[in-house]
Amino acid sequence: MTVTEPAQGLDTSVRTELYRTMVLIRTFEEAILRDYHADKKPVFDIGAGLIPGEMHLSAGQEPVAAGVCAHLTTDDAITATHRPHHLAIAHGVDLRTLAAEIFGRETGLGRGRGGHMHLFDPTTHFSCSGIIAEGYPPALGQAFAFTRQGTGRIAVAVTGEGAVNQGAFHESLNLAAQWRLPVVFVVEDNDWAISVPRRASTPIASNADRAAAYGIPGERVEDNAVEAVYAAAGRAVARARAGEGPSLIEVHTLRLWGHFEGDPQTYRDDLATVAEHDPIPAYEQTLRDAGLLDDVEVARIREDATARVDDGITYAKNSPSPDPATALSAVFA
């Protein structure tokens, strides 16, 4: 099933909160973008600077995180991909410890050892991995534990459209359906698996259609529409909490920036128009037209986001780097 319509009668406070979450995510990633590139000039050096290593930012994919995580509590679990910041923020991961981990500082989620692709936060049951489709099997384990505990908690597993051809994707859907596990599978279709267009790797137009092979519901949300994501996620989450088993949601979203920072994106044929489809100004205009936002409220939301992000970034920069003498302290062998 393909979905483009928002939830009927959506509460005004929910709509403005979706916008607020999206703005906070973008503000955070714009700050990371600035600091990531600030000292990698004049020639880009991926190993240099305050934030060395690869960086995968999620600008354009905010509707997925906002729409899905609006239905979750921090008692629910979520596993994300190598592009995880939007989901971490929407799920309530603390901005200070998140930023500190990205900067590789001792006060970070993993004490600066994991970096941005290996975030782990037991307080919100959030995790991610740089391995393709890796988050799906752990979500099954979490969902199985929740079932045995009888808590009503659920797990959400997020991956990209390039990962749906991995064995882990199909094995996870099969087992979750067989055991009726309380898990929601989410596929972020941003059209590009690194540099490979989906048309070159996947023979069907909607990965949501694959749900039928496992006897579970599947929905595809078009147009990167946050309210339609919210509606689809609401149905899937309710089904999971009611003990009715898993669901699959695919969202046709958008990657505004490169696969990684420094990516020249010479493979993309949509760069000239991609900025026109930015979901944040589009949703802002929707809420303005509905009389829910005006210049004053938009400014207030942006100022609040900036203040929270500035606090997190400042905390990270002022935090100590790990002591090299502790390099082996968390190694098993």
VENKACOR-V628481 format. One record per residue. N is the residue number from 0. PSI is psi as a letter, one per 20 degrees, with the letter a starting at -180 (none if undefined). NEAR is the number of other C-alpha atoms within 12 Angstrom. Layout:
N|PSI|NEAR / N|PSI|NEAR
This chain:
0|p|24 / 1|p|24 / 2|p|29 / 3|i|24 / 4|q|22 / 5|r|26 / 6|p|23 / 7|p|15 / 8|k|12 / 9|p|19 / 10|q|16 / 11|h|19 / 12|h|15 / 13|g|25 / 14|g|36 / 15|h|33 / 16|h|31 / 17|g|38 / 18|g|43 / 19|g|38 / 20|g|38 / 21|g|45 / 22|g|41 / 23|g|40 / 24|g|41 / 25|g|38 / 26|g|35 / 27|g|40 / 28|h|42 / 29|h|26 / 30|g|31 / 31|g|38 / 32|g|30 / 33|g|21 / 34|h|28 / 35|g|34 / 36|i|27 / 37|h|20 / 38|k|19 / 39|k|22 / 40|r|16 / 41|h|9 / 42|p|12 / 43|p|20 / 44|o|20 / 45|h|22 / 46|i|19 / 47|r|19 / 48|a|20 / 49|h|29 / 50|n|35 / 51|q|26 / 52|a|25 / 53|q|30 / 54|p|34 / 55|o|34 / 56|q|39 / 57|j|42 / 58|p|42 / 59|h|42 / 60|j|46 / 61|h|51 / 62|h|51 / 63|g|57 / 64|g|52 / 65|g|44 / 66|h|44 / 67|g|49 / 68|i|49 / 69|h|36 / 70|i|36 / 71|q|35 / 72|r|24 / 73|i|26 / 74|i|25 / 75|q|37 / 76|q|45 / 77|p|52 / 78|p|51 / 79|a|49 / 80|a|40 / 81|i|36 / 82|m|44 / 83|i|44 / 84|h|49 / 85|h|43 / 86|h|49 / 87|g|49 / 88|g|44 / 89|h|40 / 90|i|39 / 91|j|33 / 92|p|34 / 93|p|34 / 94|h|39 / 95|g|30 / 96|h|38 / 97|g|46 / 98|g|45 / 99|h|39 / 100|g|42 / 101|h|49 / 102|i|44 / 103|k|35 / 104|q|34 / 105|h|31 / 106|j|30 / 107|r|37 / 108|h|36 / 109|k|28 / 110|k|33 / 111|j|35 / 112|h|30 / 113|h|30 / 114|a|35 / 115|i|44 / 116|i|37 / 117|l|36 / 118|p|42 / 119|p|36 / 120|n|31 / 121|h|21 / 122|h|20 / 123|j|27 / 124|l|33 / 125|p|43 / 126|r|43 / 127|r|39 / 128|q|31 / 129|i|26 / 130|p|22 / 131|p|29 / 132|j|36 / 133|h|32 / 134|i|42 / 135|g|45 / 136|g|37 / 137|h|31 / 138|h|42 / 139|g|39 / 140|g|27 / 141|g|34 / 142|h|43 / 143|g|32 / 144|g|22 / 145|h|26 / 146|g|27 / 147|h|17 / 148|h|13 / 149|k|16 / 150|i|20 / 151|j|30 / 152|q|35 / 153|r|47 / 154|q|50 / 155|p|52 / 156|p|50 / 157|p|48 / 158|r|46 / 159|r|45 / 160|h|41 / 161|i|33 / 162|i|35 / 163|i|38 / 164|j|23 / 165|q|23 / 166|h|17 / 167|h|25 / 168|g|36 / 169|h|26 / 170|h|22 / 171|g|35 / 172|g|42 / 173|g|29 / 174|h|27 / 175|g|41 / 176|g|32 / 177|h|20 / 178|j|25 / 179|l|30 / 180|q|41 / 181|m|46 / 182|q|53 / 183|p|54 / 184|p|55 / 185|p|51 / 186|p|47 / 187|o|47 / 188|n|38 / 189|j|41 / 190|i|36 / 191|o|31 / 192|n|30 / 193|e|30 / 194|j|23 / 195|p|21 / 196|q|21 / 197|h|26 / 198|h|19 / 199|i|15 / 200|h|21 / 201|p|22 / 202|i|15 / 203|q|15 / 204|h|22 / 205|o|31 / 206|i|40 / 207|h|36 / 208|h|25 / 209|i|31 / 210|h|32 / 211|h|21 / 212|i|18 / 213|j|26 / 214|k|23 / 215|r|34 / 216|q|33 / 217|p|33 / 218|q|35 / 219|p|39 / 220|p|38 / 221|r|31 / 222|j|30 / 223|k|38 / 224|o|43 / 225|h|49 / 226|h|42 / 227|h|37 / 228|g|45 / 229|g|41 / 230|g|37 / 231|g|43 / 232|h|44 / 233|g|28 / 234|g|29 / 235|g|38 / 236|g|40 / 237|g|26 / 238|g|26 / 239|g|39 / 240|h|31 / 241|j|21 / 242|j|29 / 243|j|27 / 244|a|37 / 245|r|45 / 246|r|46 / 247|p|51 / 248|p|50 / 249|p|48 / 250|p|48 / 251|n|40 / 252|b|37 / 253|p|38 / 254|o|37 / 255|h|33 / 256|a|32 / 257|r|30 / 258|h|30 / 259|r|27 / 260|p|32 / 261|i|24 / 262|o|19 / 263|i|15 / 264|k|21 / 265|i|15 / 266|i|17 / 267|p|24 / 268|j|14 / 269|j|20 / 270|h|18 / 271|h|12 / 272|i|12 / 273|h|21 / 274|h|18 / 275|i|15 / 276|j|24 / 277|p|30 / 278|h|34 / 279|g|36 / 280|h|22 / 281|g|22 / 282|h|34 / 283|g|32 / 284|h|20 / 285|g|22 / 286|h|28 / 287|g|21 / 288|h|12 / 289|i|14 / 290|j|15 / 291|i|23 / 292|q|26 / 293|a|18 / 294|h|15 / 295|g|12 / 296|g|19 / 297|g|25 / 298|g|16 / 299|g|17 / 300|g|26 / 301|h|27 / 302|g|18 / 303|g|20 / 304|g|29 / 305|g|26 / 306|g|19 / 307|g|25 / 308|g|32 / 309|g|26 / 310|g|23 / 311|g|34 / 312|g|37 / 313|g|23 / 314|g|26 / 315|g|34 / 316|h|27 / 317|i|21 / 318|q|25 / 319|q|19 / 320|q|25 / 321|q|23 / 322|p|17 / 323|h|13 / 324|i|9 / 325|j|14 / 326|h|15 / 327|j|12 / 328|h|13 / 329|j|13 / 330|p|8 / 331|h|6 / 332|none|5
